Amino acid sequence: MLTVYSDTYYMQQALAEAQKAYEAGEVPVGAVVVCDNRIIARAHNQTEQLTDVTAHAEMLALTAAANYLGSKYLTDCSLFVTLEPCVMCAGALSWAQLGRIVYGASDEKRGFMLHGKQLLHPKTRLELGILEDECAQLLKQFFKSRR
């Protein structure tokens, strides 16, 4: 029998990835891709480790999910990410035709919603605010420790 998990459960999994980033000295953003109620990809920011400005959690999770499915299109998948994706990530998510994006904390400085939902694929459903406080707190804690 297939166990059906909640959005909160999947965001907790993304938060666990964000914690890995935090411990590695990366901006603590984590992501998981879910398809048919199974996590098929997990990732966290690795821009410092890989010396790659594109190594955002969303980008790495997207690549892993596409490799797992053998398809560049992720129409039946949901991305759970702890921070609102940036414009670069939103563009990649649009090209992947992701079915659904769920993010925790908003990013008032660099989030794609500064430019509007039209950056996503027209069929992509968007949900936000799942574990928002927990997601935001980890980011605040990280940046406070850096100052």
Number of C-alpha atoms within 10 A of each C-alpha: 3 7 7 10 10 10 15 13 13 24 26 22 20 29 27 21 23 28 21 20 23 20 11 14 15 19 23 29 30 31 33 31 28 20 17 11 15 15 16 19 20 24 27 30 29 23 16 14 12 10 9 10 10 15 19 24 29 32 21 20 25 28 16 18 25 17 13 11 12 10 12 15 18 24 16 12 23 24 29 31 34 37 28 25 26 17 18 17 22 23 16 18 25 20 15 20 20 25 21 22 21 23 23 24 23 19 15 10 9 14 19 22 19 12 10 10 14 12 18 25 20 12 12 19 14 14 13 17 15 21 18 16 11 16 27 19 12 19 19 13 12 17 12 9 7 8 5
